[in-house]
Amino acid sequence: MAINIVLFEPEIPPNTGNIARSCAATGSRLHLIKPLGFSIDDKQLKRAGLDYWDLLEIHVYENLNDFFDKHPHGRFYFATTKAKKYYTDMQFEDEDFIVFGKETAGLPPEVLANNMETCIKIPMLPIDKARSLNLSNSVNIVLFEALRQLGFENLV
């Protein structure tokens, strides 16, 4: 049983490293869509992931089309502050993909427009200064809700 965490064009090595560590510790898969804002060998990325890298199943894609072409039958959820539904409104299933956008710009508008029914958000104050949460924090919030719904299977 596994959840798939997808990062679209991640920019900040420590965020991706922290997310990699969470994926490794929960048996979740990490999918990275290029271009990346860092090298996979980046020292900050490795430091944030600590010694969990050998536990991680990681996949890298050339672009968004490459990702979708390789997962034609996947169930996808798209995390965005522009969603109408909360992440807790969804019924997550084994092998679902939860897609997060780049730190500075989120997901492409056309992706959101074509998938509004499966766009999800984390509730926040409705003020301009509270634009979004840190990417690694957002991933963990949604990932652990999905795992909770799946009964934390294989986790102790």
C-alpha positions as CSV (number, residue, x, y, z in Angstrom):
1,M,0.0,0.0,0.0
2,A,1.5,3.4,-1.0
3,I,0.6,7.0,-1.6
4,N,2.4,8.8,-4.4
5,I,3.7,12.3,-3.7
6,V,4.4,14.4,-6.8
7,L,6.4,17.6,-6.8
8,F,6.0,19.7,-9.9
9,E,9.3,21.6,-10.6
10,P,10.4,21.8,-6.9
11,E,12.9,24.7,-6.3
12,I,14.2,24.5,-2.7
13,P,16.5,21.5,-1.8
14,P,15.6,21.3,1.9
15,N,11.9,21.2,1.2
16,T,12.4,18.3,-1.2
17,G,14.8,16.6,1.2
18,N,12.3,16.9,4.0
19,I,9.5,15.5,1.8
20,A,11.8,12.6,0.7
21,R,12.4,11.8,4.4
22,S,8.6,11.7,5.0
23,C,8.0,9.5,2.0
24,A,10.8,7.1,3.0
25,A,9.5,6.8,6.6
26,T,5.9,6.1,5.4
27,G,6.6,3.9,2.4
28,S,5.3,6.6,0.1
29,R,6.7,7.1,-3.4
30,L,8.3,10.4,-4.4
31,H,7.9,11.7,-8.0
32,L,9.8,14.7,-9.2
33,I,8.9,16.6,-12.4
34,K,11.7,18.6,-14.0
35,P,13.0,21.1,-14.3
36,L,14.3,20.9,-10.7
37,G,15.7,23.9,-9.0
38,F,18.7,21.9,-7.8
39,S,20.7,18.7,-8.5
40,I,19.6,15.4,-7.0
41,D,23.1,15.3,-5.6
42,D,22.7,18.7,-3.8
43,K,24.3,18.7,-0.4
44,Q,21.3,20.5,1.2
45,L,18.9,18.0,-0.3
46,K,20.9,15.1,1.0
47,R,21.3,16.6,4.4
48,A,17.5,17.3,4.8
49,G,16.8,13.6,3.8
50,L,19.4,12.4,6.3
51,D,20.2,8.7,5.9
52,Y,16.7,7.8,4.5
53,W,17.7,7.8,0.8
54,D,18.1,4.1,0.6
55,L,14.5,3.6,1.9
56,L,13.0,5.9,-0.8
57,E,11.4,5.0,-4.1
58,I,12.0,8.0,-6.3
59,H,11.0,8.7,-9.9
60,V,12.1,11.7,-12.0
61,Y,10.2,12.9,-15.1
62,E,11.3,15.2,-17.9
63,N,8.1,17.3,-17.8
64,L,4.4,17.1,-16.8
65,N,3.4,15.3,-20.1
66,D,6.0,12.6,-19.4
67,F,4.6,12.1,-15.9
68,F,1.0,11.8,-17.1
69,D,2.0,9.6,-20.0
70,K,3.6,7.1,-17.6
71,H,0.5,7.1,-15.3
72,P,-2.5,7.0,-17.6
73,H,-4.8,5.3,-15.1
74,G,-3.8,7.2,-12.0
75,R,-6.1,9.0,-9.6
76,F,-4.7,12.5,-9.1
77,Y,-5.4,15.2,-6.5
78,F,-3.9,18.6,-7.0
79,A,-3.0,20.7,-4.0
80,T,-3.6,24.4,-4.5
81,T,-4.8,27.4,-2.5
82,K,-7.3,28.0,-5.3
83,A,-9.3,24.8,-4.6
84,K,-12.9,24.9,-3.4
85,K,-12.6,21.6,-1.5
86,Y,-10.5,20.7,1.5
87,Y,-8.1,17.8,1.5
88,T,-10.3,16.2,4.2
89,D,-13.2,16.2,1.8
90,M,-11.5,13.5,-0.3
91,Q,-11.6,9.8,0.1
92,F,-8.0,8.7,-0.6
93,E,-7.2,5.3,-1.9
94,D,-4.1,3.1,-2.2
95,E,-1.8,4.3,-5.1
96,D,-3.4,7.8,-5.3
97,F,-1.2,10.6,-6.6
98,I,-1.1,13.9,-4.7
99,V,0.4,16.6,-6.8
100,F,2.0,19.7,-5.4
101,G,3.3,22.8,-7.3
102,K,6.5,24.6,-7.2
103,E,7.2,26.8,-4.1
104,T,7.0,30.2,-5.9
105,A,4.1,29.6,-8.4
106,G,2.2,26.5,-7.6
107,L,0.7,24.3,-10.3
108,P,0.1,25.6,-13.9
109,P,-3.3,27.3,-14.3
110,E,-4.4,24.8,-17.1
111,V,-3.7,21.8,-14.8
112,L,-6.0,23.4,-12.2
113,A,-8.7,24.4,-14.7
114,N,-8.8,20.9,-16.1
115,N,-9.0,19.2,-12.7
116,M,-11.1,21.4,-10.4
117,E,-13.0,18.4,-9.0
118,T,-9.9,16.9,-7.6
119,C,-8.2,20.1,-6.5
120,I,-7.7,20.3,-2.7
121,K,-6.6,22.9,-0.2
122,I,-5.5,23.2,3.3
123,P,-7.7,25.7,5.3
124,M,-5.9,29.0,6.1
125,L,-6.9,32.5,7.1
126,P,-8.4,34.5,4.2
127,I,-5.8,37.3,4.2
128,D,-3.3,38.2,1.5
129,K,-0.3,37.8,3.7
130,A,-1.1,34.2,4.5
131,R,-0.6,33.1,0.8
132,S,0.4,29.5,1.5
133,L,2.1,27.1,3.8
134,N,5.7,25.7,3.4
135,L,5.7,23.0,0.8
136,S,7.1,20.3,3.1
137,N,4.6,21.1,5.8
138,S,1.7,21.0,3.2
139,V,2.8,17.6,1.9
140,N,3.0,16.2,5.4
141,I,-0.5,17.5,6.3
142,V,-2.1,15.9,3.3
143,L,0.1,12.8,3.2
144,F,-0.8,11.9,6.8
145,E,-4.5,12.4,6.2
146,A,-4.3,10.0,3.3
147,L,-2.4,7.5,5.4
148,R,-4.9,7.9,8.2
149,Q,-7.8,7.2,5.8
150,L,-5.9,4.0,4.7
151,G,-5.7,2.9,8.4
152,F,-1.9,3.6,8.6
153,E,-1.5,0.2,6.9
154,N,2.1,-1.2,7.3
155,L,3.0,1.6,9.7
156,V,3.5,1.3,13.5
